[in-house]
Amino acid sequence: MESIVKQNKEINIFLRSFPVQPGELKDKLFIINEEDGGLSDEHITSLRRYVPTMDDVEMYKSHKGPVSELHIVDQYMME
């Protein structure tokens, strides 16, 4: 449990400087060039550190309420 809390804190710190809102993430990932509105190589590399585990994915799939009511970290994870 401590490792999950620590990871969520790390993700939260990262997201404060991340230039994309949760609902925009998928669209941004499909844009190849940064000049066309895509993410920089640095942002993509940083995001890869926080890819949800399969257990996380299953937990998020079971969420039935509005995504907007979740903590920002959980909103990104659901994307």
Summary of the structure (lengths in Angstrom):
residues: 79
radius of gyration: 13.1
end to end distance: 22.6
largest distance: 40.3
contacts: 163
relative contact order: 0.16
helix: 66%
strand: 0%
